[in-house]
Amino acid sequence: MLPSSLTVTLAITILGLLTVAAFLWAWRKGQFDRINDQAMLAMDDDDFNVARPWETVAQRAERVAAHGPTQLPAVPGIWGGAR
Amino acid sequence: MTATLSPHVVELTTSITDLENLDIRLRADASSRQVALRAISFSVIWLIIGSAFGLMASFKLHMPDWLVSSPVLTFGRIRSAHLNAMAYGWASSAMLGVSVWIIPRLVHTELRVPKAAEAGLYIWNIGMVLGIVGILAGYSDGLEWLEMPRYWADPFFVIGGGLVGLSLLSTIAMREVEHLYVSVWYILAAFIWFPIIFVIGNWPTFSGVESAAVNWFYAHNALGLWLTPVCLAAAYYFIPKILGRPIYSYQLSLLGFWTLGFFYSLNGMHHLIGGPLPTWMITTSIVASGLMIIPVMAVGVNQHMTLNKRFGALRYSPTLRFIVFGSVAYTLVSLQGVFMAFREVNRLTHFTHVTVAHAHLGLYSFVTMIMFGSIYYILPRLLGREWVSEKLISWHFWTVGIGQIVYLVPLTVAGMVQGVAMADPTSTWEQVVKAMMPGLIGRSVGGTLLTIGHCVFAYHVWLMFRGARSRQGLPPFHEVAPIITRRTKASFVSGGAA
């Protein structure tokens, strides 16, 4: 039975050890520090102050209170700046 | 600063920070533009080729005498060509494009060694051409998910994927942010995992039972450690961007990533339940499959809660609609996979069309839908113009959405009927085949709808590349809220909530 399971066992062990090594590296490098702030890494400031048509009045007011005045959507011809 | 832009927009207030962010994004997008555009082009070509093969294979299951005059068109070759064209041609090429576009944005720097990434993309696609030609010519390796010829085609994937990975790793190494966002973790891991599993899976020395074990180690991990991470990375990037709110729980997202890394590679052996392998090996795999509930629920709960109370957004943003569809499918296919790993269930579903439906729920409903959504977001930003037609997007979504239901439901039912019939010693094989027939025909109808949807999408992409302009009075796609319909636009501009 050993020959049939040896390769897969080794392969899984390699992947598992790599994951452990990556986890320890992340831990040592402080990748788990200030964890709540990290959710903001995907966001840009202008993601928050562009109005969304699906928002309720309360949701829009909450966003404006937190992130400032609302911008309206882009219009034709200013695509380059709307990115 | 304040600027008057047009009668439609009264004032646009932009802070200095906004401009800095914009500059970072513009530089990031410019650096990855060429590679991402090429990758999207290649992926759409493979989507159409793979769909044609898939449809032919599906029809052959209930019309076995159709297109049998040439060996090239026989089921064994066409079906393998379909799987490889979709998994490595369409999905993987699209993923390469999405990865090189997302990473520079998330690490706030330009794509490093873009020439290597571009060369890698071309090499990958040369491997695809050689692989598909090899399969059609009858030179299949005969291993599930690894049919492309080992010596002609496979080295191209290792070198091509490696070059794209090198570019991404260099970009991450030169990052201008300290922390790695969860999407970066997923993409980084996928580009490290893939070459390892691919080389092991293709190693030429295995035979017999060992070959089967290594094959399923690879085939299962190809979905879980290659396709899944990049698609989850895309979902974790696009959903917050479109909704304008960060993900519900960042801790949960990291829990999902690390538990995927720790548990997934143990899963593959549940495909060999009943096979001549040590029981401990199979049982370990079943237990690990059960543990997959942790990362799956972490992703599912997180994405649901991020979208919570914003479901109206699905009416506006095609990106969001496709990606949320894909995310829900991820939860469903993963939970289905957990149950199918149990011996009692596997006894019924193994060697039946339930497995085929399960694979399509994963590779299509999850992976493909997320890639569609990603391309809907990325392409306008790379080309600097809006999608041409809302109607084409709508046609695309509804044909593939309905097509999946018509495909998956009858096939799953047919597979269960098949499993029950095969377990009955009094049933003849002819009776089993006749019992499956409605499901197989339903599958072809669903496949036809999917292919129509793909043609609509490919035509729309072609219009975009050709330079066609949007027919809308105002752009149907906006930076964050891509589709704004005429009716809601009026209420929106006047300040009313839709």
Interface residues (C-beta under 8 A of the other chain):
Chain A: M1 P3 S4 S5 L6 T7 V8 T9 A11 I12 I14 L15 G16 L18 T19 A22 F23 A26 G30 Q31 F32 D33 R34 I35 N36 D37 Q38 A39 M40 L41 A42 M43 D44 D45 D46 D47 F48 N49 V50 A51 R52 P53 W54 E55 T56 V57 Q59 R60 R63 G68 P69 Q71 L72 P73 A74 V75 P76 I78 W79 G80 G81 A82 R83
Chain B: L5 S6 H8 V9 V10 L12 T13 T14 S15 T17 D18 N21 L22 R25 L26 D29 L106 V177 E178 H179 L180 Y181 V182 S183 A189 I192 W193 I196 I197 I200 F206 G208 V209 E210 A213 V214 F217 N221 L225 Y236 Y237 P240 K241 L243 G244 P246 I247 Y250 Q251 S253 L254 W258 G261 F262 S265 L266 G268 M269 P276 L277 P278 M281 K309 R310 G312 A313 R315 Y316 P380 R381 G384 R385 E386 S470 L474 P475 H478 E479 V480 A481 I484 T488 K489 S491 F492 V493 A497 A498
